Amino acid sequence: MSILSLLREDLRDFGGYRSARSDECEGSIWLNANESPQPGTAEGTQGLRRYPDPQPPGLRSALARLYGCRDDQLLAGRGSDEAIDLLLRALCPPGAGCAVITTPTFGMYAVCARLHGTRLVDVPLVDGPGGHACDFDTVAAVAQREQARLVFLCSPGNPGGNLLPLPAIAALAQRLRGTGVVVVDEAYIEFAQSDSAVALLDAHHNIAVLRTLSKAHALAGARIGCVVADAMLIAALRRCQAPYPLPQPCVEMALAALESSARAATRERVERAVEERDRLQAAFTALTGIRRVYRSRANFLLVRFEQAQDAYERLLAAGIVVRDMRSVPGLGDALRISIGTPDQNDAVLAALGASAGLARVAPPQADPRDRVLA
Ligand SMILES: *Cc1c(COP(=O)(O)O)cnc(C)c1O
């Protein structure tokens, strides 16, 4: 069965907007898009008088090489946030349909579903001694019962930091074959130094993987992310996307960030972030007033405090802003702290009462375990 059977029925013959870039013509005088014939005069705008390529082939193939897929299996857009929205719009009829999430998780799945009128069913992650774990059997059963077109998984999880096992993701996709698409949001996978679900695409055409340049590649301001999936699904998503989704300056920045020297620097930065994460995790475990530090495979730590308000205020008093998670069910005592530079991380430890000097000489633990104090 083709993946196209999962598309909204009313969109199966939808061609999307035909932009000036849709027709492939040869020409030397281009008067088909109502662009200005002269460049603008403001500094830096000279190269921008034309509409950009909707999917610049150079960027697409650089991203496809980076993520290990074919060019036609990848759609670039305005961050992976856009991909979440596109998947919902292409697969769920507006005001109907259902998607499964596993809380606590990234908030955009619920925001996009709400805007589109898609009903959400939650199969909460199980908060056990090893961290947050996905109950894949229940996810599969609920998705089947509710005829969910989409299941949103996040690996490593935000905010939990937990990595989902690829064999379980593959088995879920197998069970939902013909009924739904398993979306694996890998915004932080670089920090897990682990295999991507992109490797599962050949065997499972109902998996869609979200990747982004926003986190490990230090390019959040450029808004470049992508969805990697079956080529037919990608083509359908493209028809639902804005005509010119990628601003030219952002494309150029992304290409610069994907050159080999920049990629080497990215790998270095990721290594440092992972070292710092593990150092901070170990240091937190030794602090008093901390209930739990979840083992993280991402570039943040989820920490539960005896006195979360007090911790939040002490950090703020030191000028450090962290993410307050206390409104999230099950995380009423938690803060999420992004990994900063070594000095910034020391400032976090100092504000929370540790001696930063001591914390830094503590040997980094290769495999820090969760410590449950409460
Ligand atoms: C940050 C984040 C994103 C957003 O990525 P963009 O590419 O910047 O839109 C997606 N998913 C998760 C889980 C995130 O934490």
The ligand as an SDF file (V2000), in Angstrom:
LIG
                    3D

 15 15  0  0  0  0  0  0  0  0999 V2000
   13.9770   23.1350   19.3300 C   0  0  0  0  0  0  0  0  0  0  0  0
   13.0920   22.0310   18.9140 C   0  0  0  0  0  0  0  0  0  0  0  0
   12.5580   21.9830   17.6350 C   0  0  0  0  0  0  0  0  0  0  0  0
   12.4950   23.2070   16.7920 C   0  0  0  0  0  0  0  0  0  0  0  0
   13.3680   23.1800   15.8050 O   0  0  0  0  0  0  0  0  0  0  0  0
   13.3670   24.3110   14.6920 P   0  0  0  0  0  0  0  0  0  0  0  0
   14.0380   23.5920   13.5990 O   0  0  0  0  0  0  0  0  0  0  0  0
   14.1330   25.4350   15.2540 O   0  0  0  0  0  0  0  0  0  0  0  0
   11.9550   24.6890   14.3630 O   0  0  0  0  0  0  0  0  0  0  0  0
   11.8770   20.8540   17.2140 C   0  0  0  0  0  0  0  0  0  0  0  0
   11.6740   19.8300   18.0650 N   0  0  0  0  0  0  0  0  0  0  0  0
   12.1400   19.8670   19.3160 C   0  0  0  0  0  0  0  0  0  0  0  0
   11.8970   18.7200   20.2060 C   0  0  0  0  0  0  0  0  0  0  0  0
   12.8300   20.9740   19.7920 C   0  0  0  0  0  0  0  0  0  0  0  0
   13.2260   21.0180   21.0660 O   0  0  0  0  0  0  0  0  0  0  0  0
  1  2  1  0
  2  3  1  0
  2 14  2  0
  3  4  1  0
  3 10  2  0
  4  5  1  0
  5  6  1  0
  6  7  2  0
  6  8  1  0
  6  9  1  0
 10 11  1  0
 11 12  2  0
 12 13  1  0
 12 14  1  0
 14 15  1  0
M  END
$$$$
